[in-house]
């Protein structure tokens, strides 16, 4: 570029709204959103989540209604996470592959509405284990990788049998994508997608989620032996490469805003469908600032999601999904 000020005035393109729209590089639409929902037992039941103002656990009948609302708003996918009753949690997480568990029943109820939305289901054991880990543990609380993978494959097939559209393993066990893909294909679910939590970090931003799924205070030890070190970016590329080689259709980076660099590297390097999870802690921070009058809520929420798109994300899992879709549609 040879032109310089005053001949070159970069502000010219920013002087009017129509001009800013004309040259805008990144767009956010309802089609970019995935709406995470928490499921609880009961009927016509809503359970507020203290750390996530505005978010509730919903009984299956209300989850089905919310799925219809998602379709009306133009949100293409909903993601389901259960709050498993205490008496169904166990050290082996067997409720995870019970065909009558909360996720499977909710998936079936959503499909029964005929709502044209995809259903994404979480594959991991932490909502089902009494010890709060994503995998099986031995007597010393060491995570048993291969034994866990065997259980995750059963969980994935049960969810696909219930008509889940996207299986999303969030456990970070080695080899689980290949095993799940083989199990789904063998069970006749060749068209069920896998969205891998390929770069899931051992983050401080998950606390409100653990409250939402009833895992708060259960954890024996921590998750750093299987979730990624926040200091590492090259390692994320290795994780993603492995999951794609094993059959993942799309990949996810979790958390979101603190890891925009990882999202950008993923999209630039692999050029595959890439998603970000704006996690519970990110949601809680924004909501706390909004409630204290420190941020313009609508502007901050929209800006945060636009940043994911600018970094290269094809879509975002966000608890703000219905609010954002309403704003964009208006």
SVG drawing of the C-alpha trace seen along z (x, -y; Angstrom):
<svg xmlns="http://www.w3.org/2000/svg" viewBox="-46 -15 50 68">
<polyline fill="none" stroke="black" stroke-width="0.4" points="0.0,0.0 1.5,-3.3 -1.2,-5.8 -0.9,-7.7 -2.9,-10.2 -4.3,-12.6 -5.1,-10.9 -5.9,-7.7 -8.6,-8.2 -9.7,-4.8 -12.5,-6.4 -14.4,-7.1 -15.8,-3.6 -17.1,-4.0 -19.0,-7.3 -22.5,-5.8 -24.4,-2.7 -25.0,-1.6 -21.3,-1.8 -20.3,0.1 -22.8,2.8 -21.5,2.8 -17.9,3.6 -18.6,5.7 -16.3,8.8 -18.1,10.9 -21.8,11.6 -23.7,13.2 -27.0,14.9 -29.3,17.3 -27.9,20.1 -24.6,19.7 -26.1,20.7 -26.4,23.9 -28.6,23.6 -27.4,25.7 -30.3,26.9 -30.2,28.6 -32.7,31.4 -34.3,32.4 -36.9,34.9 -40.5,33.9 -43.3,32.3 -43.8,28.6 -40.7,28.1 -38.3,25.2 -35.2,25.1 -33.3,21.8 -29.5,22.1 -28.1,19.6 -24.8,19.1 -26.4,18.6 -29.2,16.0 -31.9,16.5 -30.9,20.2 -33.0,23.0 -33.1,26.8 -36.3,27.8 -38.3,31.0 -38.7,33.0 -42.1,31.5 -40.6,28.0 -37.5,29.0 -39.7,30.2 -41.5,26.8 -38.1,25.0 -37.0,27.0 -40.1,25.7 -39.2,22.2 -35.6,22.8 -36.9,23.8 -39.1,20.7 -36.1,18.5 -34.0,20.1 -31.6,21.8 -30.5,25.0 -29.3,27.2 -30.0,27.7 -27.5,29.4 -28.8,31.5 -27.2,31.9 -28.8,33.9 -29.0,33.3 -29.1,37.0 -31.0,37.8 -28.8,38.7 -30.0,42.3 -29.0,42.9 -25.4,41.8 -22.8,44.5 -19.1,45.1 -19.4,46.8 -21.8,44.2 -24.1,47.0 -27.0,44.5 -25.2,43.1 -26.1,46.0 -29.6,46.5 -32.0,46.1 -34.5,44.6 -32.2,41.9 -33.0,38.1 -31.1,37.4 -32.6,40.3 -36.2,39.4 -35.7,35.7 -34.3,36.5 -37.3,38.7 -39.7,36.0 -38.1,33.4 -38.2,35.6 -41.9,36.3 -42.7,32.5 -41.5,32.6 -39.5,29.4 -36.9,29.0 -33.9,28.8 -30.9,31.0 -30.2,32.6 -26.7,32.7 -26.0,35.0 -23.1,35.0 -21.0,38.1 -19.1,38.1 -19.6,39.7 -19.5,36.8 -23.3,36.2 -23.7,39.9 -20.8,40.7 -20.8,40.3 -17.2,39.1 -17.7,36.4 -15.1,37.5 -15.7,37.8 -14.4,41.4 -14.0,44.5 -11.5,44.4 -9.5,46.9 -9.1,47.1 -6.5,44.3 -8.8,42.0 -6.7,42.5 -8.7,42.2 -9.0,45.5 -8.8,44.4 -9.5,47.6 -12.2,48.9 -13.9,45.5 -13.8,45.6 -15.7,48.9 -18.5,47.3 -18.6,44.1 -19.2,46.2 -22.3,47.8 -23.5,44.3 -23.1,43.0 -25.0,45.8 -27.9,45.5 -28.2,41.8 -28.1,42.4 -30.8,45.1 -32.9,42.4 -32.5,40.3 -29.7,37.9 -28.3,36.2 -24.9,35.2 -22.9,37.1 -20.5,34.8 -17.8,36.5 -16.6,34.1 -14.6,36.5 -11.1,36.0 -10.2,39.7 -7.6,40.9 -9.0,42.9 -12.7,42.4 -13.6,40.8 -12.5,43.8 -14.2,46.2 -17.5,44.3 -17.4,43.9 -16.9,47.7 -19.7,48.4 -22.2,46.0 -21.5,47.5 -21.9,51.0 -25.2,50.1 -26.6,48.7 -26.0,45.0 -23.7,44.1 -25.3,40.7 -25.1,39.6 -22.4,36.9 -19.6,36.6 -18.7,33.2 -15.6,33.7 -14.7,31.6 -11.2,31.9 -9.5,29.0 -11.2,29.0 -9.1,27.2 -8.9,27.8 -10.5,24.4 -11.6,22.4 -14.6,21.3 -16.7,24.5 -18.0,24.0 -21.6,22.9 -22.0,25.8 -21.1,28.2 -23.8,26.7 -26.3,27.1 -25.7,30.8 -25.4,31.6 -21.6,32.3 -20.5,29.5 -18.6,30.8 -18.4,34.4 -15.0,34.3 -12.3,36.4 -9.0,34.8 -9.1,32.7 -9.4,33.2 -5.9,32.1 -4.8,35.6 -7.3,35.6 -8.4,32.0 -5.8,29.8 -3.3,27.4 -4.4,23.8 -0.8,22.9 -0.7,25.1 -1.8,24.4 0.4,26.8 -1.0,29.6 -4.5,28.6 -3.5,29.0 -2.3,32.6 -5.6,33.4 -7.7,32.0 -5.6,33.8 -6.1,37.1 -9.8,36.7 -10.3,35.8 -8.2,38.8 -10.5,41.0 -13.6,39.8 -14.8,36.5 -17.1,34.5 -16.5,31.3 -14.4,30.0 -15.0,27.8 -12.7,25.5 -13.8,25.1 -13.9,22.6 -14.4,19.8 -13.3,16.2 -10.0,17.0 -9.1,19.3 -9.8,17.3 -6.2,17.9 -6.8,21.7 -10.1,21.3 -8.2,19.2 -5.4,21.7 -7.8,24.6 -9.7,23.0 -6.6,21.8 -4.8,25.1 -7.5,27.7 -10.3,25.8 -12.9,28.0 -16.2,27.1 -15.1,25.5 -17.2,24.6 -16.7,22.7 -18.4,23.2 -19.1,20.0 -19.1,21.7 -21.0,21.2 -18.3,19.1 -18.2,16.7 -22.0,16.4 -22.0,15.8 -19.3,13.1 -21.3,11.2 -24.5,11.5 -23.0,10.4 -21.6,7.2 -24.9,6.6 -26.9,6.9 -24.5,4.5 -24.9,2.0 -21.3,2.2 -22.0,3.4 -24.6,2.8 -25.9,6.4 -27.1,6.6 -24.1,4.9 -21.6,7.0 -23.3,10.3 -23.5,9.6 -19.9,8.4 -18.7,11.6 -20.4,13.8 -19.2,11.8 -15.7,12.3 -16.0,16.0 -17.1,15.7 -14.3,13.4 -11.8,15.8 -13.1,18.5 -15.8,20.4 -18.6,21.7 -21.0,21.7 -21.1,21.2 -22.7,23.1 -24.1,20.3 -26.7,19.9 -27.5,16.6 -28.8,18.3 -32.5,17.5 -32.0,13.9 -29.5,13.4 -31.7,15.0 -34.6,12.7 -32.3,9.7 -31.0,10.7 -34.5,11.5 -35.8,8.1"/>
</svg>
